[in-house]
Amino acid sequence: MLSLSNQFIPLKRLSPISIFLLGIILLAGNKLCAQLTACPNGLMYSQTSPIQAYNPNLPLSTSNPYTIAVTGSGSGLAYGPNFNAASPSPTFYSIIGGNYAYWNGTGWTNTGHATGNTSAVNIASGPGCLYNLVGGTGQIYVYNGTGPGTLLTTVAGFSGGGPYDLVVDNCCNFYVFKATAPQSLSAYSPTGVLLGSCTVSGMPTTSSGIGFAIIGNKVVVVNGSGMFVGTVTGSAVSFTNVTSIPNGGDVASCPIACGMCYSVLPLNFKSFSCNSSGIQNILNWETALEEGVSAFKIERSTDAENFETIATITPNHYPSKYTFTDNNPVERLINYYRINGIENFKTEGTRTDICYAKAGASAISVSSVYPNPTDNYFSFNINSNEVSSVNIRIYDSYGKIVKNSTKELQAGAAKIELNLDELSPGIYSLEISGSNNHDTYIQKLVKLK
């Protein structure tokens, strides 16, 4: 661990080693930099006290690394989404007293959730997942914020291969760096299955070590041989020694994009259905592939054309079955649904076909009578929850039926248009009703000429 003091050290006496370890920003009136920044942010964090931030895309200097206003504590360091509290997020995680702890903005909050293994102190976090590595055995423990960490798997062949650390991507896959022969950077699924590996060059054979981070296509490794920065090209990582440093605390970085050292397969929906139960609509869908999905957005409509997002579901990142219950469907209307699978945090994704459910809906429902006023025709949108017919009547101001027609409907949404050429200008009443004369819709209709 590094302890910083307020003692002034002349710049000309600073060696590259001292620059990296001390991270002192020698600027007049300098204050501690902002604590937490959004991901991705291009930074690696070092578990000193206070914590330091390092940008591997910039040269080492008096301001790189630099100190931030977060005190170091516990064992291990991770940086990512906060799944124990609404804010701050992203935030830091560490292990304190054998439990998971997170930075609350002013200090460390102990979750009271044990790691599952007192040696599982090498941590990394992602969207709703945190993994612990036991460096000496290769055991991986997983934590989701609701209870103690549980043993997930044991990485074959690692067992002290170092550095003792993990990186997590936005698909909740975790990455292990092995610096003993044969060297590799390997990606594992949330269930512990090996997805793929990148070959390594330029890295000395080293067992154990401090930690590693991935920032964009840069891999930063800190171990007993020094600090190395590698560039990922395809399925290979080529390292260069940056500086020699003694052992220190853990390192951390933001969750990375999915697909490093393995291929991300596109989202594949296997099925999607909608059903009703009482006043609720229940959606069920199943995926065959979803490793690159960052969110499932539930979209709803009353006309099967204009949809809005009513909920967002966190994916499992492996083939799964999902259920969502809409407890507040739009009353007296058929509700149409589709699932929008957002991949790799894009704004648009892969959507299912549309299905509909009719909990609490009328047999028919009418919307959007237009144009009104009109010259010679009007249209309206109608929803029917079954195959049926609809009666359309137009009354004059004396209550006399001046136009009467019947239209056959299929289940679902339809658009109906009527011509009013035979009617004189004036104010009329439009009545639309189901074949059983229930669910009647009445609206004033104005003909201009």
Secondary structure in CASP SS format (residue, H / E / C, confidence):
PFRMAT SS
TARGET T0000
AUTHOR 0000-0000-0000
METHOD secondary structure of the structure
MODEL  1
M C 1.00
L C 1.00
S E 1.00
L C 1.00
S C 1.00
N C 1.00
Q C 1.00
F C 1.00
I C 1.00
P C 1.00
L H 1.00
K H 1.00
R H 1.00
L C 1.00
S C 1.00
P H 1.00
I H 1.00
S H 1.00
I H 1.00
F H 1.00
L H 1.00
L H 1.00
G C 1.00
I C 1.00
I C 1.00
L C 1.00
L C 1.00
A C 1.00
G C 1.00
N C 1.00
K C 1.00
L C 1.00
C E 1.00
A C 1.00
Q C 1.00
L C 1.00
T C 1.00
A C 1.00
C C 1.00
P C 1.00
N C 1.00
G C 1.00
L C 1.00
M E 1.00
Y E 1.00
S E 1.00
Q C 1.00
T C 1.00
S E 1.00
P C 1.00
I C 1.00
Q E 1.00
A E 1.00
Y E 1.00
N C 1.00
P C 1.00
N C 1.00
L C 1.00
P C 1.00
L C 1.00
S E 1.00
T C 1.00
S C 1.00
N E 1.00
P C 1.00
Y E 1.00
T E 1.00
I E 1.00
A C 1.00
V C 1.00
T C 1.00
G C 1.00
S C 1.00
G C 1.00
S E 1.00
G E 1.00
L E 1.00
A E 1.00
Y E 1.00
G E 1.00
P C 1.00
N C 1.00
F C 1.00
N C 1.00
A C 1.00
A C 1.00
S C 1.00
P C 1.00
S C 1.00
P C 1.00
T E 1.00
F E 1.00
Y E 1.00
S E 1.00
I E 1.00
I E 1.00
G C 1.00
G C 1.00
N E 1.00
Y E 1.00
A E 1.00
Y E 1.00
W E 1.00
N C 1.00
G C 1.00
T C 1.00
G C 1.00
W E 1.00
T E 1.00
N E 1.00
T E 1.00
G E 1.00
H E 1.00
A E 1.00
T C 1.00
G C 1.00
N C 1.00
T C 1.00
S C 1.00
A C 1.00
V C 1.00
N E 1.00
I E 1.00
A E 1.00
S E 1.00
G E 1.00
P C 1.00
G C 1.00
C E 1.00
L E 1.00
Y E 1.00
N E 1.00
L E 1.00
V E 1.00
G C 1.00
G C 1.00
T C 1.00
G C 1.00
Q E 1.00
I E 1.00
Y E 1.00
V E 1.00
Y E 1.00
N C 1.00
G C 1.00
T C 1.00
G C 1.00
P C 1.00
G C 1.00
T E 1.00
L E 1.00
L E 1.00
T E 1.00
T E 1.00
V C 1.00
A C 1.00
G C 1.00
F C 1.00
S C 1.00
G C 1.00
G C 1.00
G C 1.00
P C 1.00
Y C 1.00
D C 1.00
L E 1.00
V E 1.00
V E 1.00
D E 1.00
N C 1.00
C C 1.00
C C 1.00
N C 1.00
F E 1.00
Y E 1.00
V E 1.00
F E 1.00
K E 1.00
A C 1.00
T C 1.00
A C 1.00
P C 1.00
Q C 1.00
S E 1.00
L E 1.00
S E 1.00
A E 1.00
Y E 1.00
S C 1.00
P C 1.00
T C 1.00
G C 1.00
V C 1.00
L E 1.00
L E 1.00
G E 1.00
S E 1.00
C E 1.00
T E 1.00
V E 1.00
S E 1.00
G C 1.00
M C 1.00
P C 1.00
T C 1.00
T C 1.00
S C 1.00
S C 1.00
G C 1.00
I C 1.00
G E 1.00
F E 1.00
A E 1.00
I E 1.00
I E 1.00
G C 1.00
N C 1.00
K E 1.00
V E 1.00
V E 1.00
V E 1.00
V E 1.00
N E 1.00
G C 1.00
S C 1.00
G E 1.00
M E 1.00
F E 1.00
V E 1.00
G E 1.00
T E 1.00
V E 1.00
T E 1.00
G C 1.00
S C 1.00
A E 1.00
V E 1.00
S E 1.00
F E 1.00
T E 1.00
N E 1.00
V E 1.00
T E 1.00
S C 1.00
I C 1.00
P C 1.00
N C 1.00
G C 1.00
G C 1.00
D C 1.00
V E 1.00
A E 1.00
S E 1.00
C C 1.00
P C 1.00
I E 1.00
A C 1.00
C C 1.00
G C 1.00
M C 1.00
C C 1.00
Y C 1.00
S C 1.00
V C 1.00
L C 1.00
P C 1.00
L C 1.00
N E 1.00
F E 1.00
K E 1.00
S E 1.00
F E 1.00
S E 1.00
C E 1.00
N E 1.00
S E 1.00
S E 1.00
G C 1.00
I C 1.00
Q E 1.00
N E 1.00
I E 1.00
L E 1.00
N E 1.00
W E 1.00
E E 1.00
T E 1.00
A E 1.00
L E 1.00
E C 1.00
E C 1.00
G C 1.00
V E 1.00
S E 1.00
A E 1.00
F E 1.00
K E 1.00
I E 1.00
E E 1.00
R E 1.00
S E 1.00
T C 1.00
D C 1.00
A C 1.00
E C 1.00
N C 1.00
F C 1.00
E E 1.00
T E 1.00
I E 1.00
A E 1.00
T E 1.00
I E 1.00
T C 1.00
P C 1.00
N C 1.00
H C 1.00
Y C 1.00
P C 1.00
S C 1.00
K E 1.00
Y E 1.00
T E 1.00
F E 1.00
T E 1.00
D E 1.00
N C 1.00
N C 1.00
P C 1.00
V C 1.00
E C 1.00
R C 1.00
L C 1.00
I C 1.00
N E 1.00
Y E 1.00
Y E 1.00
R E 1.00
I E 1.00
N E 1.00
G E 1.00
I E 1.00
E E 1.00
N C 1.00
F C 1.00
K C 1.00
T C 1.00
E C 1.00
G C 1.00
T E 1.00
R E 1.00
T C 1.00
D C 1.00
I C 1.00
C E 1.00
Y E 1.00
A E 1.00
K C 1.00
A C 1.00
G C 1.00
A C 1.00
S C 1.00
A C 1.00
I E 1.00
S E 1.00
V E 1.00
S E 1.00
S E 1.00
V E 1.00
Y E 1.00
P C 1.00
N C 1.00
P C 1.00
T E 1.00
D C 1.00
N C 1.00
Y E 1.00
F E 1.00
S E 1.00
F E 1.00
N E 1.00
I E 1.00
N E 1.00
S E 1.00
N C 1.00
E C 1.00
V C 1.00
S E 1.00
S E 1.00
V E 1.00
N E 1.00
I E 1.00
R E 1.00
I E 1.00
Y E 1.00
D C 1.00
S C 1.00
Y C 1.00
G C 1.00
K C 1.00
I E 1.00
V E 1.00
K E 1.00
N E 1.00
S E 1.00
T E 1.00
K E 1.00
E E 1.00
L E 1.00
Q C 1.00
A C 1.00
G E 1.00
A E 1.00
A E 1.00
K E 1.00
I E 1.00
E E 1.00
L E 1.00
N E 1.00
L C 1.00
D C 1.00
E C 1.00
L C 1.00
S C 1.00
P C 1.00
G E 1.00
I E 1.00
Y E 1.00
S E 1.00
L E 1.00
E E 1.00
I E 1.00
S E 1.00
G E 1.00
S C 1.00
N C 1.00
N C 1.00
H C 1.00
D C 1.00
T C 1.00
Y E 1.00
I E 1.00
Q E 1.00
K E 1.00
L E 1.00
V E 1.00
K E 1.00
L C 1.00
K C 1.00
END
